[in-house]
Amino acid sequence: MRIVIAMLLLTGIPALTGCTPRIEVAAPKDPITINMNVKIEHEIHIKVDKDVETLIKNRSDLFGQE
């Protein structure tokens, strides 16, 4: 019985070590291209003080607009 177990171990261990999985990570040869169509919309709300709003209405030339 011991001889059978010894034979199984002797033949089984090398067989199991030969089946180790192999994982390989490599960079691609071609560059990675990502095409994105992105539409960005935004709104800006400015809240001004009542005095500033009155000043802007009365002095429309403050910002150089003609």
mmJSON file of the N, C-alpha and C atoms, coordinates in Angstrom:
{"data_MODEL":{"atom_site":{
"group_PDB":["ATOM","ATOM","ATOM","ATOM","ATOM","ATOM","ATOM","ATOM","ATOM","ATOM","ATOM","ATOM","ATOM","ATOM","ATOM","ATOM","ATOM","ATOM","ATOM","ATOM","ATOM","ATOM","ATOM","ATOM","ATOM","ATOM","ATOM","ATOM","ATOM","ATOM","ATOM","ATOM","ATOM","ATOM","ATOM","ATOM","ATOM","ATOM","ATOM","ATOM","ATOM","ATOM","ATOM","ATOM","ATOM","ATOM","ATOM","ATOM","ATOM","ATOM","ATOM","ATOM","ATOM","ATOM","ATOM","ATOM","ATOM","ATOM","ATOM","ATOM","ATOM","ATOM","ATOM","ATOM","ATOM","ATOM","ATOM","ATOM","ATOM","ATOM","ATOM","ATOM","ATOM","ATOM","ATOM","ATOM","ATOM","ATOM","ATOM","ATOM","ATOM","ATOM","ATOM","ATOM","ATOM","ATOM","ATOM","ATOM","ATOM","ATOM","ATOM","ATOM","ATOM","ATOM","ATOM","ATOM","ATOM","ATOM","ATOM","ATOM","ATOM","ATOM","ATOM","ATOM","ATOM","ATOM","ATOM","ATOM","ATOM","ATOM","ATOM","ATOM","ATOM","ATOM","ATOM","ATOM","ATOM","ATOM","ATOM","ATOM","ATOM","ATOM","ATOM","ATOM","ATOM","ATOM","ATOM","ATOM","ATOM","ATOM","ATOM","ATOM","ATOM","ATOM","ATOM","ATOM","ATOM","ATOM","ATOM","ATOM","ATOM","ATOM","ATOM","ATOM","ATOM","ATOM","ATOM","ATOM","ATOM","ATOM","ATOM","ATOM","ATOM","ATOM","ATOM","ATOM","ATOM","ATOM","ATOM","ATOM","ATOM","ATOM","ATOM","ATOM","ATOM","ATOM","ATOM","ATOM","ATOM","ATOM","ATOM","ATOM","ATOM","ATOM","ATOM","ATOM","ATOM","ATOM","ATOM","ATOM","ATOM","ATOM","ATOM","ATOM","ATOM","ATOM","ATOM","ATOM","ATOM","ATOM","ATOM","ATOM","ATOM","ATOM","ATOM","ATOM","ATOM","ATOM"],
"id":[1,2,3,4,5,6,7,8,9,10,11,12,13,14,15,16,17,18,19,20,21,22,23,24,25,26,27,28,29,30,31,32,33,34,35,36,37,38,39,40,41,42,43,44,45,46,47,48,49,50,51,52,53,54,55,56,57,58,59,60,61,62,63,64,65,66,67,68,69,70,71,72,73,74,75,76,77,78,79,80,81,82,83,84,85,86,87,88,89,90,91,92,93,94,95,96,97,98,99,100,101,102,103,104,105,106,107,108,109,110,111,112,113,114,115,116,117,118,119,120,121,122,123,124,125,126,127,128,129,130,131,132,133,134,135,136,137,138,139,140,141,142,143,144,145,146,147,148,149,150,151,152,153,154,155,156,157,158,159,160,161,162,163,164,165,166,167,168,169,170,171,172,173,174,175,176,177,178,179,180,181,182,183,184,185,186,187,188,189,190,191,192,193,194,195,196,197,198],
"type_symbol":["N","C","C","N","C","C","N","C","C","N","C","C","N","C","C","N","C","C","N","C","C","N","C","C","N","C","C","N","C","C","N","C","C","N","C","C","N","C","C","N","C","C","N","C","C","N","C","C","N","C","C","N","C","C","N","C","C","N","C","C","N","C","C","N","C","C","N","C","C","N","C","C","N","C","C","N","C","C","N","C","C","N","C","C","N","C","C","N","C","C","N","C","C","N","C","C","N","C","C","N","C","C","N","C","C","N","C","C","N","C","C","N","C","C","N","C","C","N","C","C","N","C","C","N","C","C","N","C","C","N","C","C","N","C","C","N","C","C","N","C","C","N","C","C","N","C","C","N","C","C","N","C","C","N","C","C","N","C","C","N","C","C","N","C","C","N","C","C","N","C","C","N","C","C","N","C","C","N","C","C","N","C","C","N","C","C","N","C","C","N","C","C","N","C","C","N","C","C"],
"label_atom_id":["N","CA","C","N","CA","C","N","CA","C","N","CA","C","N","CA","C","N","CA","C","N","CA","C","N","CA","C","N","CA","C","N","CA","C","N","CA","C","N","CA","C","N","CA","C","N","CA","C","N","CA","C","N","CA","C","N","CA","C","N","CA","C","N","CA","C","N","CA","C","N","CA","C","N","CA","C","N","CA","C","N","CA","C","N","CA","C","N","CA","C","N","CA","C","N","CA","C","N","CA","C","N","CA","C","N","CA","C","N","CA","C","N","CA","C","N","CA","C","N","CA","C","N","CA","C","N","CA","C","N","CA","C","N","CA","C","N","CA","C","N","CA","C","N","CA","C","N","CA","C","N","CA","C","N","CA","C","N","CA","C","N","CA","C","N","CA","C","N","CA","C","N","CA","C","N","CA","C","N","CA","C","N","CA","C","N","CA","C","N","CA","C","N","CA","C","N","CA","C","N","CA","C","N","CA","C","N","CA","C","N","CA","C","N","CA","C","N","CA","C","N","CA","C","N","CA","C","N","CA","C"],
"label_alt_id":[null,null,null,null,null,null,null,null,null,null,null,null,null,null,null,null,null,null,null,null,null,null,null,null,null,null,null,null,null,null,null,null,null,null,null,null,null,null,null,null,null,null,null,null,null,null,null,null,null,null,null,null,null,null,null,null,null,null,null,null,null,null,null,null,null,null,null,null,null,null,null,null,null,null,null,null,null,null,null,null,null,null,null,null,null,null,null,null,null,null,null,null,null,null,null,null,null,null,null,null,null,null,null,null,null,null,null,null,null,null,null,null,null,null,null,null,null,null,null,null,null,null,null,null,null,null,null,null,null,null,null,null,null,null,null,null,null,null,null,null,null,null,null,null,null,null,null,null,null,null,null,null,null,null,null,null,null,null,null,null,null,null,null,null,null,null,null,null,null,null,null,null,null,null,null,null,null,null,null,null,null,null,null,null,null,null,null,null,null,null,null,null,null,null,null,null,null,null],
"label_comp_id":["MET","MET","MET","ARG","ARG","ARG","ILE","ILE","ILE","VAL","VAL","VAL","ILE","ILE","ILE","ALA","ALA","ALA","MET","MET","MET","LEU","LEU","LEU","LEU","LEU","LEU","LEU","LEU","LEU","THR","THR","THR","GLY","GLY","GLY","ILE","ILE","ILE","PRO","PRO","PRO","ALA","ALA","ALA","LEU","LEU","LEU","THR","THR","THR","GLY","GLY","GLY","CYS","CYS","CYS","THR","THR","THR","PRO","PRO","PRO","ARG","ARG","ARG","ILE","ILE","ILE","GLU","GLU","GLU","VAL","VAL","VAL","ALA","ALA","ALA","ALA","ALA","ALA","PRO","PRO","PRO","LYS","LYS","LYS","ASP","ASP","ASP","PRO","PRO","PRO","ILE","ILE","ILE","THR","THR","THR","ILE","ILE","ILE","ASN","ASN","ASN","MET","MET","MET","ASN","ASN","ASN","VAL","VAL","VAL","LYS","LYS","LYS","ILE","ILE","ILE","GLU","GLU","GLU","HIS","HIS","HIS","GLU","GLU","GLU","ILE","ILE","ILE","HIS","HIS","HIS","ILE","ILE","ILE","LYS","LYS","LYS","VAL","VAL","VAL","ASP","ASP","ASP","LYS","LYS","LYS","ASP","ASP","ASP","VAL","VAL","VAL","GLU","GLU","GLU","THR","THR","THR","LEU","LEU","LEU","ILE","ILE","ILE","LYS","LYS","LYS","ASN","ASN","ASN","ARG","ARG","ARG","SER","SER","SER","ASP","ASP","ASP","LEU","LEU","LEU","PHE","PHE","PHE","GLY","GLY","GLY","GLN","GLN","GLN","GLU","GLU","GLU"],
"label_asym_id":["A","A","A","A","A","A","A","A","A","A","A","A","A","A","A","A","A","A","A","A","A","A","A","A","A","A","A","A","A","A","A","A","A","A","A","A","A","A","A","A","A","A","A","A","A","A","A","A","A","A","A","A","A","A","A","A","A","A","A","A","A","A","A","A","A","A","A","A","A","A","A","A","A","A","A","A","A","A","A","A","A","A","A","A","A","A","A","A","A","A","A","A","A","A","A","A","A","A","A","A","A","A","A","A","A","A","A","A","A","A","A","A","A","A","A","A","A","A","A","A","A","A","A","A","A","A","A","A","A","A","A","A","A","A","A","A","A","A","A","A","A","A","A","A","A","A","A","A","A","A","A","A","A","A","A","A","A","A","A","A","A","A","A","A","A","A","A","A","A","A","A","A","A","A","A","A","A","A","A","A","A","A","A","A","A","A","A","A","A","A","A","A","A","A","A","A","A","A"],
"label_entity_id":["1","1","1","1","1","1","1","1","1","1","1","1","1","1","1","1","1","1","1","1","1","1","1","1","1","1","1","1","1","1","1","1","1","1","1","1","1","1","1","1","1","1","1","1","1","1","1","1","1","1","1","1","1","1","1","1","1","1","1","1","1","1","1","1","1","1","1","1","1","1","1","1","1","1","1","1","1","1","1","1","1","1","1","1","1","1","1","1","1","1","1","1","1","1","1","1","1","1","1","1","1","1","1","1","1","1","1","1","1","1","1","1","1","1","1","1","1","1","1","1","1","1","1","1","1","1","1","1","1","1","1","1","1","1","1","1","1","1","1","1","1","1","1","1","1","1","1","1","1","1","1","1","1","1","1","1","1","1","1","1","1","1","1","1","1","1","1","1","1","1","1","1","1","1","1","1","1","1","1","1","1","1","1","1","1","1","1","1","1","1","1","1","1","1","1","1","1","1"],
"label_seq_id":[1,1,1,2,2,2,3,3,3,4,4,4,5,5,5,6,6,6,7,7,7,8,8,8,9,9,9,10,10,10,11,11,11,12,12,12,13,13,13,14,14,14,15,15,15,16,16,16,17,17,17,18,18,18,19,19,19,20,20,20,21,21,21,22,22,22,23,23,23,24,24,24,25,25,25,26,26,26,27,27,27,28,28,28,29,29,29,30,30,30,31,31,31,32,32,32,33,33,33,34,34,34,35,35,35,36,36,36,37,37,37,38,38,38,39,39,39,40,40,40,41,41,41,42,42,42,43,43,43,44,44,44,45,45,45,46,46,46,47,47,47,48,48,48,49,49,49,50,50,50,51,51,51,52,52,52,53,53,53,54,54,54,55,55,55,56,56,56,57,57,57,58,58,58,59,59,59,60,60,60,61,61,61,62,62,62,63,63,63,64,64,64,65,65,65,66,66,66],
"pdbx_PDB_ins_code":[null,null,null,null,null,null,null,null,null,null,null,null,null,null,null,null,null,null,null,null,null,null,null,null,null,null,null,null,null,null,null,null,null,null,null,null,null,null,null,null,null,null,null,null,null,null,null,null,null,null,null,null,null,null,null,null,null,null,null,null,null,null,null,null,null,null,null,null,null,null,null,null,null,null,null,null,null,null,null,null,null,null,null,null,null,null,null,null,null,null,null,null,null,null,null,null,null,null,null,null,null,null,null,null,null,null,null,null,null,null,null,null,null,null,null,null,null,null,null,null,null,null,null,null,null,null,null,null,null,null,null,null,null,null,null,null,null,null,null,null,null,null,null,null,null,null,null,null,null,null,null,null,null,null,null,null,null,null,null,null,null,null,null,null,null,null,null,null,null,null,null,null,null,null,null,null,null,null,null,null,null,null,null,null,null,null,null,null,null,null,null,null,null,null,null,null,null,null],
"Cartn_x":[0.826,0.0,0.869,1.926,2.813,3.486,3.777,4.423,3.474,2.201,1.195,1.041,0.98,0.862,2.109,3.256,4.498,4.545,4.095,4.074,3.093,1.939,0.967,1.529,2.205,2.801,3.909,4.709,5.818,5.324,4.261,3.745,2.764,2.091,1.061,1.615,2.63,3.189,3.762,4.571,5.048,3.908,2.89,1.766,1.015,0.85,0.151,0.97,2.265,3.086,3.172,2.964,2.975,1.714,0.681,-0.599,-0.813,0.237,0.037,-0.457,-1.442,-1.96,-0.945,-0.984,-0.048,-0.862,-0.547,-1.224,-0.181,-0.462,0.487,-0.181,0.471,-0.04,0.949,0.45,1.328,0.615,1.379,0.809,0.518,-0.548,-0.848,0.19,0.398,1.367,0.833,-0.474,-1.096,-1.596,-1.592,-2.102,-3.61,-4.056,-5.478,-6.16,-7.204,-7.95,-9.341,-9.7,-11.028,-11.72,-12.814,-13.599,-14.81,-14.923,-16.042,-16.755,-18.038,-18.847,-19.504,-19.028,-19.507,-20.054,-21.242,-21.842,-22.0,-21.377,-21.41,-22.184,-23.207,-23.981,-23.916,-23.894,-23.859,-24.598,-25.039,-25.675,-25.023,-24.844,-24.279,-25.306,-25.707,-26.644,-25.866,-25.969,-25.283,-26.331,-26.2,-27.128,-26.374,-26.884,-26.2,-27.088,-26.424,-27.125,-27.991,-29.052,-29.982,-29.259,-28.328,-27.596,-26.738,-26.125,-25.291,-26.167,-27.298,-28.214,-28.681,-28.99,-29.405,-28.251,-27.039,-25.872,-25.641,-25.771,-25.553,-26.62,-27.849,-28.912,-28.666,-28.241,-28.048,-26.768,-25.751,-24.456,-24.136,-24.835,-24.648,-23.272,-22.551,-21.236,-20.11,-20.438,-19.42,-18.512,-19.06,-18.279,-17.81,-17.844,-17.274,-18.179,-19.42,-20.335,-20.844,-20.909,-21.361,-22.762],
"Cartn_y":[-1.193,0.0,1.254,1.237,2.392,2.633,1.57,1.696,2.334,2.005,2.591,4.079,4.428,5.857,6.608,6.03,6.672,6.837,5.868,5.959,7.04,7.109,8.149,9.54,9.679,10.978,11.331,10.371,10.628,10.988,10.386,10.696,11.85,12.072,13.123,14.509,14.644,15.972,16.625,15.95,16.594,16.913,16.064,16.331,17.573,17.803,18.993,20.262,20.175,21.378,21.781,20.877,21.205,21.91,21.953,22.553,23.902,24.63,25.941,26.922,27.727,28.697,29.806,30.333,31.394,32.611,33.73,34.98,35.928,36.481,37.38,38.716,39.775,41.12,41.829,42.34,43.033,44.259,45.3,46.509,46.26,46.872,46.667,47.358,46.837,47.429,48.717,48.776,49.97,50.864,52.179,53.065,52.873,53.152,53.031,54.324,54.217,55.372,55.352,56.476,56.603,57.774,57.495,58.543,58.832,60.085,60.459,61.656,61.587,62.725,63.255,64.408,64.965,66.356,66.591,67.916,68.479,69.615,70.235,71.54,71.645,72.88,73.387,74.683,75.235,76.559,76.913,78.195,78.8,80.088,80.795,81.818,81.7,82.65,83.525,84.818,85.766,86.566,86.523,87.28,88.499,89.674,90.892,91.634,92.463,93.285,94.299,94.747,95.688,96.978,97.465,98.692,98.496,97.334,97.058,96.946,96.315,96.195,97.574,98.445,99.806,100.561,100.392,101.054,100.593,99.282,98.755,99.277,99.381,99.913,101.383,102.162,103.598,103.896,103.08,103.328,102.161,102.101,100.995,101.028,102.14,102.256,101.735,101.187,100.713,99.64,98.784,97.668,97.889,99.106,99.425,99.084,98.785,98.507,99.822,99.874,101.123,100.992],
"Cartn_z":[0.0,0.0,0.0,0.776,0.829,-0.519,-1.185,-2.488,-3.486,-3.407,-4.319,-4.044,-2.768,-2.415,-2.85,-2.645,-3.054,-4.561,-5.3,-6.764,-7.23,-6.554,-6.924,-6.662,-5.524,-5.206,-6.187,-6.519,-7.437,-8.847,-9.274,-10.616,-10.603,-9.46,-9.394,-9.197,-8.398,-8.114,-9.375,-10.16,-11.394,-12.368,-12.383,-13.283,-12.858,-11.548,-11.056,-11.25,-11.094,-11.272,-12.735,-13.641,-15.066,-15.514,-14.681,-15.045,-14.379,-14.078,-13.453,-14.499,-14.147,-15.118,-15.377,-16.574,-16.955,-17.374,-16.777,-17.108,-17.67,-18.827,-19.459,-19.734,-19.319,-19.555,-20.462,-21.57,-22.514,-23.066,-23.333,-23.916,-25.393,-25.92,-27.334,-28.218,-29.409,-30.328,-30.939,-31.206,-31.772,-30.646,-30.879,-29.835,-29.657,-28.467,-28.162,-28.59,-29.39,-29.861,-29.252,-28.659,-28.067,-28.758,-29.438,-30.08,-29.209,-28.82,-27.961,-28.58,-28.639,-29.029,-27.76,-27.333,-26.077,-26.35,-25.886,-26.022,-24.62,-24.41,-23.086,-23.192,-22.4,-22.329,-20.9,-20.776,-19.436,-19.39,-18.245,-17.997,-16.774,-16.841,-15.698,-15.239,-14.029,-13.438,-12.471,-12.703,-11.833,-11.084,-9.807,-8.976,-8.455,-8.784,-8.352,-7.368,-6.653,-5.682,-6.422,-5.805,-6.441,-6.843,-6.031,-6.362,-7.612,-7.725,-8.895,-10.136,-9.998,-11.128,-11.598,-10.69,-11.033,-11.692,-11.156,-11.729,-13.169,-13.41,-14.758,-15.719,-15.248,-16.114,-16.441,-15.447,-15.66,-16.429,-16.253,-16.913,-17.848,-18.933,-19.871,-20.542,-20.419,-21.041,-20.142,-18.992,-18.057,-18.652,-19.461,-19.983,-21.412,-21.862,-23.158,-24.329,-24.085,-25.193,-25.755,-27.06,-27.703,-28.213],
"occupancy":[1.0,1.0,1.0,1.0,1.0,1.0,1.0,1.0,1.0,1.0,1.0,1.0,1.0,1.0,1.0,1.0,1.0,1.0,1.0,1.0,1.0,1.0,1.0,1.0,1.0,1.0,1.0,1.0,1.0,1.0,1.0,1.0,1.0,1.0,1.0,1.0,1.0,1.0,1.0,1.0,1.0,1.0,1.0,1.0,1.0,1.0,1.0,1.0,1.0,1.0,1.0,1.0,1.0,1.0,1.0,1.0,1.0,1.0,1.0,1.0,1.0,1.0,1.0,1.0,1.0,1.0,1.0,1.0,1.0,1.0,1.0,1.0,1.0,1.0,1.0,1.0,1.0,1.0,1.0,1.0,1.0,1.0,1.0,1.0,1.0,1.0,1.0,1.0,1.0,1.0,1.0,1.0,1.0,1.0,1.0,1.0,1.0,1.0,1.0,1.0,1.0,1.0,1.0,1.0,1.0,1.0,1.0,1.0,1.0,1.0,1.0,1.0,1.0,1.0,1.0,1.0,1.0,1.0,1.0,1.0,1.0,1.0,1.0,1.0,1.0,1.0,1.0,1.0,1.0,1.0,1.0,1.0,1.0,1.0,1.0,1.0,1.0,1.0,1.0,1.0,1.0,1.0,1.0,1.0,1.0,1.0,1.0,1.0,1.0,1.0,1.0,1.0,1.0,1.0,1.0,1.0,1.0,1.0,1.0,1.0,1.0,1.0,1.0,1.0,1.0,1.0,1.0,1.0,1.0,1.0,1.0,1.0,1.0,1.0,1.0,1.0,1.0,1.0,1.0,1.0,1.0,1.0,1.0,1.0,1.0,1.0,1.0,1.0,1.0,1.0,1.0,1.0,1.0,1.0,1.0,1.0,1.0,1.0],
"B_iso_or_equiv":[0.0,0.0,0.0,0.0,0.0,0.0,0.0,0.0,0.0,0.0,0.0,0.0,0.0,0.0,0.0,0.0,0.0,0.0,0.0,0.0,0.0,0.0,0.0,0.0,0.0,0.0,0.0,0.0,0.0,0.0,0.0,0.0,0.0,0.0,0.0,0.0,0.0,0.0,0.0,0.0,0.0,0.0,0.0,0.0,0.0,0.0,0.0,0.0,0.0,0.0,0.0,0.0,0.0,0.0,0.0,0.0,0.0,0.0,0.0,0.0,0.0,0.0,0.0,0.0,0.0,0.0,0.0,0.0,0.0,0.0,0.0,0.0,0.0,0.0,0.0,0.0,0.0,0.0,0.0,0.0,0.0,0.0,0.0,0.0,0.0,0.0,0.0,0.0,0.0,0.0,0.0,0.0,0.0,0.0,0.0,0.0,0.0,0.0,0.0,0.0,0.0,0.0,0.0,0.0,0.0,0.0,0.0,0.0,0.0,0.0,0.0,0.0,0.0,0.0,0.0,0.0,0.0,0.0,0.0,0.0,0.0,0.0,0.0,0.0,0.0,0.0,0.0,0.0,0.0,0.0,0.0,0.0,0.0,0.0,0.0,0.0,0.0,0.0,0.0,0.0,0.0,0.0,0.0,0.0,0.0,0.0,0.0,0.0,0.0,0.0,0.0,0.0,0.0,0.0,0.0,0.0,0.0,0.0,0.0,0.0,0.0,0.0,0.0,0.0,0.0,0.0,0.0,0.0,0.0,0.0,0.0,0.0,0.0,0.0,0.0,0.0,0.0,0.0,0.0,0.0,0.0,0.0,0.0,0.0,0.0,0.0,0.0,0.0,0.0,0.0,0.0,0.0,0.0,0.0,0.0,0.0,0.0,0.0],
"pdbx_formal_charge":[null,null,null,null,null,null,null,null,null,null,null,null,null,null,null,null,null,null,null,null,null,null,null,null,null,null,null,null,null,null,null,null,null,null,null,null,null,null,null,null,null,null,null,null,null,null,null,null,null,null,null,null,null,null,null,null,null,null,null,null,null,null,null,null,null,null,null,null,null,null,null,null,null,null,null,null,null,null,null,null,null,null,null,null,null,null,null,null,null,null,null,null,null,null,null,null,null,null,null,null,null,null,null,null,null,null,null,null,null,null,null,null,null,null,null,null,null,null,null,null,null,null,null,null,null,null,null,null,null,null,null,null,null,null,null,null,null,null,null,null,null,null,null,null,null,null,null,null,null,null,null,null,null,null,null,null,null,null,null,null,null,null,null,null,null,null,null,null,null,null,null,null,null,null,null,null,null,null,null,null,null,null,null,null,null,null,null,null,null,null,null,null,null,null,null,null,null,null],
"auth_seq_id":[1,1,1,2,2,2,3,3,3,4,4,4,5,5,5,6,6,6,7,7,7,8,8,8,9,9,9,10,10,10,11,11,11,12,12,12,13,13,13,14,14,14,15,15,15,16,16,16,17,17,17,18,18,18,19,19,19,20,20,20,21,21,21,22,22,22,23,23,23,24,24,24,25,25,25,26,26,26,27,27,27,28,28,28,29,29,29,30,30,30,31,31,31,32,32,32,33,33,33,34,34,34,35,35,35,36,36,36,37,37,37,38,38,38,39,39,39,40,40,40,41,41,41,42,42,42,43,43,43,44,44,44,45,45,45,46,46,46,47,47,47,48,48,48,49,49,49,50,50,50,51,51,51,52,52,52,53,53,53,54,54,54,55,55,55,56,56,56,57,57,57,58,58,58,59,59,59,60,60,60,61,61,61,62,62,62,63,63,63,64,64,64,65,65,65,66,66,66],
"auth_comp_id":["MET","MET","MET","ARG","ARG","ARG","ILE","ILE","ILE","VAL","VAL","VAL","ILE","ILE","ILE","ALA","ALA","ALA","MET","MET","MET","LEU","LEU","LEU","LEU","LEU","LEU","LEU","LEU","LEU","THR","THR","THR","GLY","GLY","GLY","ILE","ILE","ILE","PRO","PRO","PRO","ALA","ALA","ALA","LEU","LEU","LEU","THR","THR","THR","GLY","GLY","GLY","CYS","CYS","CYS","THR","THR","THR","PRO","PRO","PRO","ARG","ARG","ARG","ILE","ILE","ILE","GLU","GLU","GLU","VAL","VAL","VAL","ALA","ALA","ALA","ALA","ALA","ALA","PRO","PRO","PRO","LYS","LYS","LYS","ASP","ASP","ASP","PRO","PRO","PRO","ILE","ILE","ILE","THR","THR","THR","ILE","ILE","ILE","ASN","ASN","ASN","MET","MET","MET","ASN","ASN","ASN","VAL","VAL","VAL","LYS","LYS","LYS","ILE","ILE","ILE","GLU","GLU","GLU","HIS","HIS","HIS","GLU","GLU","GLU","ILE","ILE","ILE","HIS","HIS","HIS","ILE","ILE","ILE","LYS","LYS","LYS","VAL","VAL","VAL","ASP","ASP","ASP","LYS","LYS","LYS","ASP","ASP","ASP","VAL","VAL","VAL","GLU","GLU","GLU","THR","THR","THR","LEU","LEU","LEU","ILE","ILE","ILE","LYS","LYS","LYS","ASN","ASN","ASN","ARG","ARG","ARG","SER","SER","SER","ASP","ASP","ASP","LEU","LEU","LEU","PHE","PHE","PHE","GLY","GLY","GLY","GLN","GLN","GLN","GLU","GLU","GLU"],
"auth_asym_id":["A","A","A","A","A","A","A","A","A","A","A","A","A","A","A","A","A","A","A","A","A","A","A","A","A","A","A","A","A","A","A","A","A","A","A","A","A","A","A","A","A","A","A","A","A","A","A","A","A","A","A","A","A","A","A","A","A","A","A","A","A","A","A","A","A","A","A","A","A","A","A","A","A","A","A","A","A","A","A","A","A","A","A","A","A","A","A","A","A","A","A","A","A","A","A","A","A","A","A","A","A","A","A","A","A","A","A","A","A","A","A","A","A","A","A","A","A","A","A","A","A","A","A","A","A","A","A","A","A","A","A","A","A","A","A","A","A","A","A","A","A","A","A","A","A","A","A","A","A","A","A","A","A","A","A","A","A","A","A","A","A","A","A","A","A","A","A","A","A","A","A","A","A","A","A","A","A","A","A","A","A","A","A","A","A","A","A","A","A","A","A","A","A","A","A","A","A","A"],
"auth_atom_id":["N","CA","C","N","CA","C","N","CA","C","N","CA","C","N","CA","C","N","CA","C","N","CA","C","N","CA","C","N","CA","C","N","CA","C","N","CA","C","N","CA","C","N","CA","C","N","CA","C","N","CA","C","N","CA","C","N","CA","C","N","CA","C","N","CA","C","N","CA","C","N","CA","C","N","CA","C","N","CA","C","N","CA","C","N","CA","C","N","CA","C","N","CA","C","N","CA","C","N","CA","C","N","CA","C","N","CA","C","N","CA","C","N","CA","C","N","CA","C","N","CA","C","N","CA","C","N","CA","C","N","CA","C","N","CA","C","N","CA","C","N","CA","C","N","CA","C","N","CA","C","N","CA","C","N","CA","C","N","CA","C","N","CA","C","N","CA","C","N","CA","C","N","CA","C","N","CA","C","N","CA","C","N","CA","C","N","CA","C","N","CA","C","N","CA","C","N","CA","C","N","CA","C","N","CA","C","N","CA","C","N","CA","C","N","CA","C","N","CA","C","N","CA","C","N","CA","C","N","CA","C"],
"pdbx_PDB_model_num":[1,1,1,1,1,1,1,1,1,1,1,1,1,1,1,1,1,1,1,1,1,1,1,1,1,1,1,1,1,1,1,1,1,1,1,1,1,1,1,1,1,1,1,1,1,1,1,1,1,1,1,1,1,1,1,1,1,1,1,1,1,1,1,1,1,1,1,1,1,1,1,1,1,1,1,1,1,1,1,1,1,1,1,1,1,1,1,1,1,1,1,1,1,1,1,1,1,1,1,1,1,1,1,1,1,1,1,1,1,1,1,1,1,1,1,1,1,1,1,1,1,1,1,1,1,1,1,1,1,1,1,1,1,1,1,1,1,1,1,1,1,1,1,1,1,1,1,1,1,1,1,1,1,1,1,1,1,1,1,1,1,1,1,1,1,1,1,1,1,1,1,1,1,1,1,1,1,1,1,1,1,1,1,1,1,1,1,1,1,1,1,1,1,1,1,1,1,1]
}}}
